[in-house]
Amino acid sequence: MYRLSVAGKGSASQMTSARPDEKSWNMFFGGNTRRGFYCLFDSIVMAKARRLYILKGNPGSGKSTIIHRVGRALEQLGKPVEYYRCASDYESLDGLYSPSTGVALVDGTAPHQIDPQLAGVRDLVINLDECRCDTLLRNMPPEEFATLRRRIKAHFTSAYGYLEIAGTCQDITWSLMQQSSAVDFDRLKQKAADLAELISKLPAEKRLPQHLPRQRSGFLGAFTPQGPKSESQAVEDRAQRCWILQGGSELLHHALLSRIVDAVDLRGINYWAFFSPLDPDLLKHCFFPDRGAAIISAAGAGFNGSCSDQTESVTADSMGLEISGWLAGQIDPFNCTQRTAIQRATGQLASARSTHKELEKQYRCSMDFSCLDAVCEELICDITDFLTEK
């Protein structure tokens, strides 16, 4: 096991403070989608991380607790943190990343299997199973553990099946819109060009910090056991100018957003792209950090807010969509089926979470939590040393 062994030399007074406009926030680097579990960790963190800690351990070994504690320690040093919530349990964390320091800490166990690429140089594995007393587990029936794992897998298989049904319904409604000539693509292209022009004319008041990549991707929403969740408010809070896409479907909004991103990219404008939790091939939100602008889709489940006084609504009509009464009658049943499928999917995720809690309980009784506390303290010391030595 990698055991952090160097005592911490740095102190909070030695650390440089964060930019005042930077804040800690929540997002997801993976999600339960129509394509199964979909992970964007490499594109979110791996390319920019300067120190990556990978936690390995069985359920109930304290991975999420350690991530919480390290995040609080970084914030106490004045370092904003990106917290990556777990799509399979919204109350837990899958990882964190501190953009200003390049420090990342992640749960490297399945389904987001993350292994070191630069072992010992940048990436360090911390095996929490070393804090487990296996003699206590040997008295438990192996079949009990195997049964719980089979049930968890079955619940996820069902959840992904329902999400595929929901995605298929969305595809069908989009096809019906196109077949009925309900989408005026010339008007859609013009709206995209107009918005791209507005964004390009916004003053670039602040240069994007060098530690942040010019382009980023991730998820601001997820289907969780607690229902659909959205963290779009975090981007909305950062935007001085914000457009909310109202009406239509995620596919309509993707068609608009993809054209805007192509246009601003040609002009050298930084952007962060956030994808649909239902279909990771679809753009759902965009943030233009050095322009203080965001475009947020209100389509689908989980939308939860509005921006500043500079918020503007972009209607389906202005995006080129006009739905007649006849067409509404054709697509409404599919919209209803989509909502039902999503409800059933989150129900299956809730069952998977409940079963996983039983598995955690079985393992937790074998963990030496004083050992875990020591590992966490040494980890924080190692991070402090890394920040001091940079």
C-alpha positions as CSV (number, residue, x, y, z in Angstrom):
1,M,0.0,0.0,0.0
2,Y,1.2,3.5,-0.6
3,R,1.4,5.0,2.9
4,L,2.1,8.7,3.1
5,S,5.1,9.0,5.3
6,V,6.4,12.6,5.1
7,A,5.3,14.9,7.9
8,G,3.5,18.1,6.7
9,K,5.7,21.2,6.5
10,G,3.3,23.7,5.0
11,S,0.8,25.9,6.8
12,A,-2.3,27.8,5.8
13,S,-0.4,31.1,6.1
14,Q,2.2,29.9,3.5
15,M,-0.4,29.2,0.8
16,T,-1.5,31.7,-1.8
17,S,-5.1,32.7,-1.7
18,A,-7.6,31.8,-4.4
19,R,-8.9,34.3,-6.9
20,P,-12.0,36.0,-5.3
21,D,-14.2,34.9,-8.2
22,E,-13.3,31.2,-7.8
23,K,-15.7,29.1,-5.6
24,S,-16.1,25.5,-4.7
25,W,-18.9,23.7,-6.6
26,N,-20.4,20.4,-7.4
27,M,-20.6,18.4,-10.6
28,F,-20.4,14.8,-11.9
29,F,-17.6,13.1,-13.8
30,G,-19.8,10.1,-14.5
31,G,-23.5,9.2,-14.7
32,N,-26.1,6.5,-15.2
33,T,-27.1,7.0,-18.8
34,R,-29.0,5.2,-21.6
35,R,-25.5,3.8,-22.5
36,G,-24.9,2.4,-19.0
37,F,-22.4,4.1,-16.7
38,Y,-20.5,6.8,-18.6
39,C,-17.4,8.3,-17.2
40,L,-15.7,11.5,-18.4
41,F,-12.9,11.5,-15.7
42,D,-10.1,11.6,-18.3
43,S,-11.4,14.7,-20.0
44,I,-12.3,16.5,-16.8
45,V,-9.3,15.9,-14.5
46,M,-6.6,13.6,-15.9
47,A,-5.3,16.0,-18.5
48,K,-4.7,18.7,-15.9
49,A,-4.0,16.9,-12.7
50,R,-0.5,17.4,-11.3
51,R,-0.9,15.1,-8.4
52,L,-3.6,12.3,-8.5
53,Y,-4.5,10.2,-5.5
54,I,-6.5,7.1,-6.3
55,L,-8.5,5.4,-3.5
56,K,-9.0,1.7,-3.7
57,G,-11.2,-0.2,-1.2
58,N,-14.3,-2.3,-0.7
59,P,-17.7,-0.8,0.0
60,G,-17.9,0.9,3.4
61,S,-14.1,1.4,3.6
62,G,-14.4,5.2,4.0
63,K,-13.5,6.5,0.5
64,S,-16.3,9.2,0.4
65,T,-15.5,10.3,4.0
66,I,-11.8,10.8,3.1
67,I,-12.7,12.8,0.0
68,H,-15.0,15.0,2.1
69,R,-12.3,15.6,4.7
70,V,-9.5,16.4,2.2
71,G,-11.9,18.8,0.4
72,R,-12.5,20.7,3.6
73,A,-8.8,20.8,4.3
74,L,-8.1,22.3,0.9
75,E,-10.9,24.9,1.3
76,Q,-9.4,25.9,4.7
77,L,-6.2,26.6,2.8
78,G,-8.1,28.9,0.5
79,K,-8.2,26.5,-2.4
80,P,-11.5,26.2,-4.3
81,V,-12.6,22.6,-4.9
82,E,-14.6,20.8,-7.5
83,Y,-16.6,18.1,-5.8
84,Y,-17.7,15.2,-8.0
85,R,-20.9,13.7,-6.6
86,C,-21.8,10.1,-7.0
87,A,-24.6,9.4,-9.5
88,S,-25.4,6.2,-7.7
89,D,-25.7,7.9,-4.3
90,Y,-26.0,11.7,-4.4
91,E,-25.0,12.0,-0.7
92,S,-21.6,10.4,-1.5
93,L,-18.6,11.7,-3.4
94,D,-16.7,10.1,-6.2
95,G,-13.8,12.5,-6.1
96,L,-12.5,16.1,-6.0
97,Y,-10.2,18.3,-8.0
98,S,-8.5,21.5,-7.0
99,P,-7.9,23.4,-10.2
100,S,-5.6,26.0,-8.7
101,T,-3.3,23.4,-7.2
102,G,-3.7,20.5,-9.7
103,V,-4.5,18.1,-6.8
104,A,-7.1,15.4,-7.5
105,L,-8.5,12.6,-5.3
106,V,-10.8,10.0,-6.7
107,D,-12.5,6.7,-5.9
108,G,-10.8,4.4,-8.3
109,T,-13.1,1.4,-7.8
110,A,-15.8,0.1,-10.2
111,P,-17.8,1.3,-12.0
112,H,-15.4,4.2,-12.6
113,Q,-12.4,2.0,-12.7
114,I,-9.4,4.4,-12.5
115,D,-5.8,3.1,-12.4
116,P,-2.5,5.0,-12.4
117,Q,-1.1,6.0,-15.7
118,L,2.0,7.7,-14.2
119,A,2.5,5.5,-11.2
120,G,4.8,7.0,-8.5
121,V,5.5,10.1,-10.6
122,R,2.1,11.8,-10.5
123,D,-0.4,9.1,-9.6
124,L,-0.4,7.5,-6.1
125,V,-2.7,4.6,-5.1
126,I,-4.0,4.4,-1.5
127,N,-5.3,0.9,-0.7
128,L,-7.8,1.2,2.1
129,D,-8.2,-2.5,2.3
130,E,-5.0,-2.5,4.3
131,C,-7.2,-1.1,7.1
132,R,-9.5,-4.1,7.0
133,C,-9.4,-7.0,9.4
134,D,-10.2,-10.1,7.2
135,T,-10.5,-12.5,10.1
136,L,-13.8,-10.8,11.0
137,L,-15.1,-11.3,7.5
138,R,-14.2,-15.0,7.3
139,N,-17.0,-15.9,9.8
140,M,-19.6,-14.5,7.3
141,P,-21.1,-16.7,4.6
142,P,-19.5,-15.9,1.2
143,E,-22.8,-16.6,-0.6
144,E,-24.4,-13.7,1.3
145,F,-21.9,-11.2,-0.2
146,A,-22.3,-12.8,-3.7
147,T,-26.1,-12.5,-3.5
148,L,-25.9,-8.9,-2.6
149,R,-23.5,-8.1,-5.5
150,R,-25.7,-10.0,-8.0
151,R,-28.8,-8.0,-6.8
152,I,-26.9,-4.7,-7.2
153,K,-25.9,-5.7,-10.7
154,A,-29.4,-6.7,-11.6
155,H,-30.9,-3.4,-10.4
156,F,-28.4,-1.4,-12.5
157,T,-29.1,-3.5,-15.5
158,S,-32.8,-2.7,-15.1
159,A,-32.1,1.0,-14.5
160,Y,-30.1,1.2,-17.7
161,G,-32.8,-0.6,-19.6
162,Y,-35.4,1.9,-18.5
163,L,-33.0,4.8,-19.4
164,E,-32.6,3.3,-22.9
165,I,-36.4,3.3,-23.2
166,A,-36.5,6.9,-22.2
167,G,-33.7,7.8,-24.7
168,T,-35.6,5.9,-27.5
169,C,-38.7,7.9,-26.7
170,Q,-36.7,11.1,-27.0
171,D,-35.3,10.0,-30.3
172,I,-38.8,9.2,-31.7
173,T,-40.2,12.5,-30.7
174,W,-37.3,14.3,-32.4
175,S,-37.9,12.2,-35.6
176,L,-41.6,13.0,-35.5
177,M,-40.7,16.7,-35.3
178,Q,-38.4,16.5,-38.3
179,Q,-40.7,14.4,-40.4
180,S,-43.5,16.8,-39.7
181,S,-41.3,19.8,-40.8
182,A,-41.8,21.3,-37.3
183,V,-38.2,22.4,-37.1
184,D,-37.1,25.3,-39.3
185,F,-33.4,24.7,-39.4
186,D,-32.7,28.0,-41.1
187,R,-34.2,29.8,-38.2
188,L,-32.3,27.5,-35.8
189,K,-29.0,28.2,-37.5
190,Q,-29.7,32.0,-37.4
191,K,-30.5,31.9,-33.7
192,A,-27.2,30.0,-33.1
193,A,-25.3,32.6,-35.1
194,D,-27.0,35.5,-33.2
195,L,-26.1,34.0,-29.8
196,A,-22.6,33.2,-30.8
197,E,-22.2,36.8,-32.0
198,L,-23.6,38.2,-28.7
199,I,-21.2,36.0,-26.7
200,S,-18.2,37.0,-28.8
201,K,-19.0,40.7,-28.2
202,L,-19.1,40.4,-24.4
203,P,-16.0,41.9,-22.8
204,A,-13.4,39.4,-21.8
205,E,-12.8,41.1,-18.5
206,K,-10.7,38.4,-16.8
207,R,-8.1,36.2,-18.4
208,L,-8.8,32.5,-17.8
209,P,-6.4,31.3,-15.1
210,Q,-3.6,29.1,-16.7
211,H,-4.5,26.2,-14.5
212,L,-7.9,25.9,-16.1
213,P,-8.1,24.3,-19.6
214,R,-9.5,26.2,-22.5
215,Q,-12.1,23.5,-23.1
216,R,-13.7,21.3,-20.5
217,S,-16.5,18.7,-20.4
218,G,-18.6,17.0,-17.8
219,F,-22.0,16.5,-16.4
220,L,-24.1,19.0,-14.4
221,G,-26.9,16.5,-13.9
222,A,-27.4,12.9,-13.1
223,F,-30.1,10.3,-12.5
224,T,-29.6,9.2,-8.9
225,P,-31.4,7.0,-6.3
226,Q,-32.8,10.3,-4.9
227,G,-34.2,11.2,-8.3
228,P,-32.9,13.5,-11.1
229,K,-30.4,16.0,-9.7
230,S,-28.9,19.1,-11.3
231,E,-25.9,21.2,-10.4
232,S,-26.6,23.8,-13.1
233,Q,-27.0,26.5,-10.5
234,A,-23.2,26.4,-9.9
235,V,-22.7,27.6,-13.5
236,E,-25.7,30.0,-13.3
237,D,-24.1,31.6,-10.2
238,R,-20.9,32.3,-12.2
239,A,-22.7,33.9,-15.1
240,Q,-23.4,37.6,-15.5
241,R,-25.2,36.9,-18.7
242,C,-27.3,33.8,-19.0
243,W,-29.7,32.3,-21.6
244,I,-32.2,29.6,-20.6
245,L,-33.4,27.3,-23.4
246,Q,-37.1,26.8,-22.9
247,G,-39.4,24.3,-24.6
248,G,-38.6,21.6,-27.2
249,S,-36.4,18.7,-26.4
250,E,-32.8,18.0,-25.5
251,L,-32.1,17.2,-29.1
252,L,-33.3,20.6,-30.3
253,H,-31.2,22.3,-27.7
254,H,-28.2,20.1,-28.7
255,A,-28.7,21.2,-32.3
256,L,-28.5,24.8,-31.2
257,L,-25.7,24.5,-28.7
258,S,-23.4,22.4,-31.0
259,R,-23.6,25.2,-33.6
260,I,-22.8,27.9,-31.0
261,V,-19.8,26.0,-29.7
262,D,-18.5,25.5,-33.2
263,A,-18.8,29.2,-33.9
264,V,-17.2,30.4,-30.7
265,D,-14.4,27.9,-31.0
266,L,-13.4,29.3,-34.3
267,R,-13.2,32.7,-32.6
268,G,-10.8,31.3,-29.9
269,I,-13.4,31.7,-27.1
270,N,-13.0,29.4,-24.1
271,Y,-15.9,27.2,-23.4
272,W,-16.9,24.4,-21.0
273,A,-19.4,21.8,-22.4
274,F,-21.7,19.8,-20.2
275,F,-23.6,16.8,-21.5
276,S,-27.0,15.3,-21.1
277,P,-27.3,12.8,-18.2
278,L,-29.7,10.8,-20.3
279,D,-27.6,10.7,-23.5
280,P,-23.9,11.7,-23.1
281,D,-23.7,12.4,-26.9
282,L,-25.9,15.4,-26.5
283,L,-24.7,18.9,-25.3
284,K,-27.0,20.2,-22.6
285,H,-25.3,23.3,-21.1
286,C,-22.4,25.6,-22.1
287,F,-20.3,28.0,-20.0
288,F,-18.0,30.6,-21.4
289,P,-15.9,31.5,-18.3
290,D,-13.9,34.4,-19.6
291,R,-17.0,36.1,-21.0
292,G,-19.1,35.4,-17.8
293,A,-21.8,33.8,-20.0
294,A,-23.8,30.6,-19.9
295,I,-26.5,28.8,-21.9
296,I,-28.6,26.5,-19.8
297,S,-31.1,23.9,-21.1
298,A,-34.3,23.6,-19.1
299,A,-35.3,20.5,-21.1
300,G,-35.6,17.2,-19.3
301,A,-35.7,16.4,-15.6
302,G,-33.8,18.1,-12.8
303,F,-33.6,21.8,-14.0
304,N,-33.5,23.8,-10.8
305,G,-32.9,27.5,-11.1
306,S,-32.4,30.7,-12.9
307,C,-29.5,33.1,-13.4
308,S,-28.9,36.7,-12.5
309,D,-30.9,39.7,-13.6
310,Q,-29.2,39.3,-17.0
311,T,-31.2,36.1,-17.6
312,E,-33.0,35.8,-21.0
313,S,-35.3,33.0,-22.1
314,V,-34.8,31.4,-25.5
315,T,-38.2,30.0,-26.6
316,A,-38.7,26.9,-28.8
317,D,-40.3,29.2,-31.4
318,S,-37.2,31.3,-31.6
319,M,-35.2,28.1,-32.1
320,G,-37.3,27.2,-35.1
321,L,-39.7,24.8,-33.5
322,E,-43.5,25.0,-34.0
323,I,-45.6,22.1,-32.8
324,S,-49.2,21.8,-34.1
325,G,-52.0,20.3,-32.2
326,W,-51.9,17.2,-34.4
327,L,-48.1,16.7,-33.8
328,A,-48.6,17.3,-30.0
329,G,-51.0,14.4,-30.0
330,Q,-48.4,12.2,-31.7
331,I,-45.5,13.0,-29.3
332,D,-47.3,13.3,-26.0
333,P,-47.6,9.5,-25.5
334,F,-43.8,9.2,-26.0
335,N,-43.1,12.0,-23.6
336,C,-45.3,10.3,-21.0
337,T,-43.6,7.0,-21.5
338,Q,-40.2,8.7,-21.2
339,R,-41.2,10.2,-17.8
340,T,-42.4,6.9,-16.6
341,A,-39.3,5.1,-17.7
342,I,-37.1,7.7,-15.9
343,Q,-39.2,7.2,-12.7
344,R,-38.7,3.5,-12.9
345,A,-35.0,3.9,-13.6
346,T,-34.4,6.0,-10.5
347,G,-36.5,3.5,-8.5
348,Q,-34.1,0.7,-9.6
349,L,-31.1,3.0,-8.7
350,A,-32.7,3.4,-5.2
351,S,-33.0,-0.3,-4.8
352,A,-29.4,-0.7,-5.9
353,R,-28.3,1.9,-3.3
354,S,-30.3,0.2,-0.6
355,T,-28.7,-3.2,-1.4
356,H,-25.3,-1.5,-1.6
357,K,-25.8,-0.1,1.9
358,E,-26.3,-3.7,3.2
359,L,-23.0,-4.7,1.6
360,E,-21.3,-1.6,3.1
361,K,-22.7,-2.6,6.6
362,Q,-21.1,-6.1,6.2
363,Y,-17.7,-4.7,5.4
364,R,-17.8,-1.7,7.7
365,C,-17.7,-3.9,10.8
366,S,-14.3,-5.2,9.7
367,M,-12.7,-1.8,9.2
368,D,-10.1,-0.3,11.6
369,F,-11.2,3.4,11.6
370,S,-8.2,4.6,13.6
371,C,-6.1,3.3,10.7
372,L,-8.3,5.2,8.2
373,D,-8.0,8.4,10.3
374,A,-4.2,8.0,10.2
375,V,-4.2,7.4,6.4
376,C,-6.4,10.5,5.9
377,E,-4.1,12.7,8.1
378,E,-1.0,11.5,6.2
379,L,-2.8,12.2,2.9
380,I,-3.5,15.8,4.0
381,C,0.1,16.2,5.1
382,D,1.3,14.9,1.7
383,I,-0.9,17.4,-0.2
384,T,0.3,20.2,2.0
385,D,3.9,19.3,1.3
386,F,3.2,19.2,-2.4
387,L,1.6,22.6,-2.3
388,T,4.6,24.0,-0.4
389,E,7.2,22.5,-2.7
390,K,5.5,23.7,-6.0
